[in-house]
Amino acid sequence: MHPSPPVLVHLCSADEWRYAQASGEHRPSSLDAAGFVHLSAPEQVHLPANRLYAGRTDLVLLYIDAAALTAPVRWEPGVPSDPEAMLFPHLYGPLPAEAVTAVNAYLPASDGTFSPLAAT
């Protein structure tokens, strides 16, 4: 029996997700700028959320079936302020809308910070 692939999440605005649904794929600016789409494990998504999106209330978490991805995923270091030795999944191609299994609003606390999600 093969282990099931990990649950991955991607953080984007609700508008970006609506566009991805209409076009069939999500191509954030990081795909052109860095060559990959930033993903996270559920328990680490609060780190980039707080670094990049503190206080925003228009964000959604896309839950992704890693087995449905058509481009490679590589686990690589984040930024120096992330915990030492923590690796983040990077998708080296667009995110197919059909790989998204669930979408949830991701709202900050009253102070604008995001909390960690429970591991799935």
Residue pairs with C-beta under 8 A, 6 or more apart in sequence:
4 67
5 65
5 66
5 67
6 41
6 66
6 89
7 41
7 42
7 63
7 64
7 66
7 120
8 39
8 40
8 41
8 63
8 64
8 66
8 73
8 89
9 39
9 40
9 41
9 42
9 45
9 61
9 62
9 63
9 64
9 117
10 26
10 37
10 38
10 39
10 40
10 61
10 62
10 64
10 95
11 38
11 40
11 45
11 48
11 49
11 53
11 59
11 60
11 61
11 62
11 106
12 20
12 26
12 28
12 59
12 60
12 62
13 56
13 58
13 59
13 60
14 58
14 59
14 60
14 105
15 58
16 26
16 28
17 26
17 60
17 62
17 103
19 26
20 26
20 27
20 95
20 97
21 97
23 97
24 96
24 97
24 98
25 94
25 95
25 96
25 97
26 37
26 62
26 94
26 95
26 97
27 37
27 94
27 95
28 37
28 38
30 36
30 37
30 38
31 37
31 93
31 94
35 92
36 74
36 90
36 91
36 92
36 93
37 90
37 91
37 93
37 94
37 95
38 48
38 88
38 90
39 64
39 73
39 88
39 89
39 90
39 91
40 47
40 48
40 88
40 89
41 88
41 89
41 119
42 61
42 63
42 117
42 118
42 119
42 120
43 116
43 117
43 118
43 119
44 86
44 88
44 116
45 61
45 106
45 114
45 116
45 117
46 113
46 114
46 115
46 116
46 117
47 78
47 82
47 86
48 78
48 88
49 59
49 106
49 108
49 114
50 113
50 114
51 79
51 81
53 59
53 114
54 108
54 112
54 113
54 114
55 108
55 112
56 108
57 107
57 108
59 105
59 106
59 107
60 103
60 104
60 105
60 106
61 103
61 104
61 105
61 106
61 117
62 95
62 100
62 102
62 103
63 100
63 101
63 102
63 103
63 104
64 95
64 99
64 100
64 101
65 99
65 100
65 101
66 73
66 89
66 99
68 96
68 98
68 99
69 91
69 93
69 95
69 96
69 99
70 93
70 96
70 99
71 91
71 92
71 93
71 94
72 91
72 92
72 93
73 89
73 90
73 91
73 92
74 89
74 90
74 92
75 87
75 88
75 89
75 90
76 87
76 88
76 90
77 86
77 87
77 88
78 86
78 87
78 88
82 88
106 114
108 114
109 115
